Amino acid sequence: MDVTNSTAYPLAEVPDAVFQRLCETLWDWNLCSGCSTSQACVGENCPRRRRARLEPFYQYYKEVAESYVPEIVPDALPAIRSHQDLFNIIRLLKENPTVSRIQLTKEYFSSRNENETPLSDQHRAFNIALRVIAMINCTVETQAGGLLESGVEPSIWRSNQTLLEFISETFPMRDHPSLNDEDGTFPDIKSEVTAGKLKKIAGLKFQGTSDLRNHLKLDQKTGTVEIYHHTSVLKEHLMASKELSCKLT
């Protein structure tokens, strides 16, 4: 890649080694001795053995990374200069889920001791980090108003919100008596409603989505239901959270 292109698109190239570092950052993968030294995998329980099923997420990360175009300002470096910069932001968010977005943004960029990065580019960097962590398109309130190519308005991650508050607001817990009932009062809807029946009887169509917010979203005009199709990512998050709980106890 030439210098000009690497400056305009600092994340354009995503070799497999970079994706492996991403998995280590997101889920604290503890690789076997072989994988840690770029040799053949020697551990039966080595998480790298799950790499193949994460291929769709690898392609997703490539698309997200390639979409980053820094705001070029004289004498100022871009918010994300390399994949490692992005991983550092991801780790910062993971380790500080109860600290506000604006506080973490200031903390991160003030620690770099370099010419000031444009605030809009700082926001862009944190938006991208959130997209990688939670697969949700978001924006800060000062940048709200622009629709994505799909026509979907991104979620607003406000400056004074923590990561936990944003996630809770984006995915509020609701009680569904007809689905959660265990005393037999309501019919067993979950076992009766299948994709095949919905296609045949309701005439619905299904398509994949990489935005977790859009799971089960119905387009009434076209009869299309979006299905989040990165279950391997959810499994990795679940395994990582269980391992963390075991360490804490």
N, C-alpha and C positions, 0 to 999 in steps of 0.2 A: 504494500500500500504506500502511495507517495505521501509526502509530508502534508501537502494541502488537504488531501482526502482524510488523513488521520486526524487533522485538526477539526475539520467540518463534521466528521463522523467518527468520533473516538471509540465507539463501541461496535463498529461495523463488522469486525471479525470476531467470531465466537468459536474458537477451537474447542475440542472436547475437554481439554484440560481446564479451561475456564469454566465450563459447565460443571465439572466435578468440584471445583472450588466453590461454586454457587451452592451446590448441594451440601457441602460441608458447612457453609455459612448459614443456610436456611435451617438445616436439620441436625447440625452437629454430628455429621457422619464420622464415625470412628473407623477409619479404614484399616485393613490388615497390613502387615509389613510389606507385602508385595505391591499392593496398590499405592502405598505411601511412598514407595521408591520407583514408581512408574514401571513396575515389573508385573508379571502375571499374578492374578488374584490367587491367594493361598488360603483365605479364610472362608469356612463354610457359611458363616453368618455375616460376612463382610457386606455392608450396605451397597457397595458398588455392583454387586450381583443383581441389584434391582434397577440398574441403569437402563436396561432395554425398555422397560415398561414406562419409563419417563421420557421417551423420545418425543411424544407430543408436547410435553412441557419444554423440552429443549428447543423445539421449533418456535414455541410461543416466546421463550426468552430471546431468541434471535430476533424475532419481529419487534419486540419491545426495545431491545438494545439498539437495533438499527434505526429505530424511529427517533432516537435522541439526536437532536441537532442543537448544539449550544448557541447561546446568544453571543455573537462575536463583538466584543467591545475592546477598543485599544487599551493595551497595558493591563488587561484583566484575563485571567485564565478561566476556562469553562468550569462549571460546577462539577462535572464528571469528566475527568481526564482519562480514565481507564476503567476497566471492569472492577479493579480493586477498590477504586473510589466508591463505586456503587455498592459493593459488598460491605464496605465500612459503614455506609449509611444504613444498610439493612441490619447489620449487627447492632448499630446504635439504637435503632427502633426496637429491635427484639429485646435488648437489655434494659430499655427504659419505656415500657408500655404505659406508664402512668405519668409521664412527663409531657407537657404540652408540645405541640408541633413547633411553635415559634421558638420555644426555649431550646429544643434540640437542634433546630436549624442554626440558631446563633452559636450554640456550643460547637457544632461541627465545623462551621466555616471560620469561626474565629481561631480555631485550633490549627488551621493550615498555615497561618503566618505568611500570607502572600497578598498581592494586590486584590482589592475587593472584587468579589464575584457579583455580577448583577443579581439583585434580589429575585427577579423573575426567573433567572436560571437556577437559583437555589431552590425555589418552589418546584421547578420542573424536575429537579433531581429527586426531591422527596416524593413527588407524585409517581415517578418511575419506580422508586424503591417500594412504594406501597403496591403498585401493580404487580411487582414480582412476588412480594410476600403473600398478598391476599387475592391476587388476580381480580382486582377491582379498579376500574377507571375512576380517578378522582382528580380534583383540582382544589386549590385554595380559594377562599371567598373572593379575593381581589382579582382572581382570574376567571371567575364564573361567567357563564353566558355563552360560551362556545360549544356547539354541538360536535360530537364525534362524527366520523364518516358514516357510522351506522345510523345517525340521527338520534342517538341516545344521549341524554344529558348526563355528564359525569357526576358522581357524588361529590358533595362539598365537604372537604376535610378542613374545618376551620382552624385558624392559627392557634386559638386558645384551647383546642381540643387535644386530648391525649389519644394515643392509638387505640386504647381500649374503649374509650368513649365513642370514637368514630365507628369502630366495628359494632359496638352495641346499638348505636343509632341506625346503622346501615342494615343490620339484621336483628330487629327487635324480636324478643321472645313473645309468642302468642300461644294461647291455649286453644286447641281444637278438640272439643269434647267428642265429636263423632269419630275422630281418629285416635284419640288417647283413651277412650273408654275401655275399661277392662271388665265391667260387670255384665256385658252382653246386652245392654240397653239398646245400643245402636248396632246396625248390621256391620259386618266386617268389610268395610269399604276398601281397605288396602289390598285385600286378597282378590277382590272382585274387579277393581280397576286396573287393567293391564294395557300396555301400549298397543297390543294387537286389537283389543276391543275398542279402544279409542280411535284407532285408524278406521276400523270397519264400521262401527256404529256412528261415531261422531264425525267421521271424515277428517280427522286431524292429521297433520303432518308434523314431523319432528326434524329439528336441525340442531347441530352442536353449537355451543357457545363457550368462549373462554373467559367470559365475565361472570363471576359467581353470582352477581346480583340478578342476572337474567335467567337463572335456573327456574324452569317451569313457567316462564313468561309466555303469555298467549297473545298472538297477533290475531285479533278477532276478524280482521279483514281477509287475511289469507288462511286462517285456520292453522297457523304454524305455532308449535310449542318449542321453545328453546330448551335444550338439555345441556347442563354443564358436563363436559366430557373429559374432565381431568381428575377422575377418581383416584388415580395413582398419587396425585399431589395431596389430596385429602388424607390418604392413607399414611403418607410420609409425615404430614403434620400431626396426625394422631399418634403415630409411633414415637415421634420426637417428644410430644407432650407427656406420654406415658413414661418415657425414660427419664424425663426431667422430674416428674412426680416421684419416681422411685428414688432418685438421687436426693431429693429434698426430705424424704421420709427415712 
